[in-house]
């Protein structure tokens, strides 16, 4: 078979099963969107009680308890204006309902299990790397395992990028800080501190997929089969990535818009929530990964930028002997 045709076939044999199996496992885990619903307009009227406020705005009592710090059921009959101005009440309501929605949207069995599997997998990769046991074939096999376990089976959430992206957007739109996400971000950054690029290089379900697609377009001598392969200069990619994060942050705070959400590449593992924009973007991105090394990671990923800062003080990192490496 022609090498170029075989390479295109490899692309299909990776992407198509990923999509089909991801749909299956998403339904198996319960089919949650893993995203909070958009907050509607909050209704506040004169002389309204807390109970009336909750009923009109479809807020359950546990959420009302969080918003108004209620201690007894009788406090539901208190007037709303006893708890502050309408602006203050609306702000608190948006914050607390956002946190409650985030809490309800997560699968709290899957998430700790996924982090446990990350710990086992990355520890094994670290040992293999230290023993210099990772050749090209083993590397591709490990990438395939990471894609299968952390993407296809365990789903798009959590992922390194989401811990930064969703934290910024949630705070910008509601003023809420979802503590489990901050804990997840801290765990990912600790991984970077301990072993440099290990979570991005070996554990990230989007990063490993991009890397594998780049490598299927190489022969045994690591020469490209189709066209030319490039790794963009770091100064260029980091400048674009920094500018993109700035634009994302400004759009979140100024207009409440998550500009990444429509074409989030992690949604390949939750394809039922991919819109037409996402489908078109991923149909361009993944073939492009065969020619440009990890384009999403290097040009757009917010966690990649955060991780790059922590990498400066990592305990274990690549050491280059410039007398030997010429």
Buried (B, 14 or more C-beta within 10 A) or exposed (E): EEEEEEBBEBBEEBBEEBBEBBBEBBEEBEEBEBBBEEBEEBEBEEEBBBBBBBEEBEBEEEBBBBBBEBEEEEBBEBEBEEBEEBEEBBBBBBBBBBBBBBEEBBBEEBBEEBBEBBEEBBEEBBEBBEEEEBEEEEBBEBBBBBBBBBBBBBBBBBBBBBBBBBBBBBBBBBEBEBEBBEEBBEBBBEBBBBBBBBBBBBBBBBBBBBBBBBBBBBEEEEEBBBEEBEEBEEEEBBEBBEEBBEEBBEBBBEEEBBBBBBBBBBBBBBBEBBEEEBEEBBEEBBBBBBBBBBBBBBBBBBBBBBBBEBBEEBEEEEEEEEEEEE
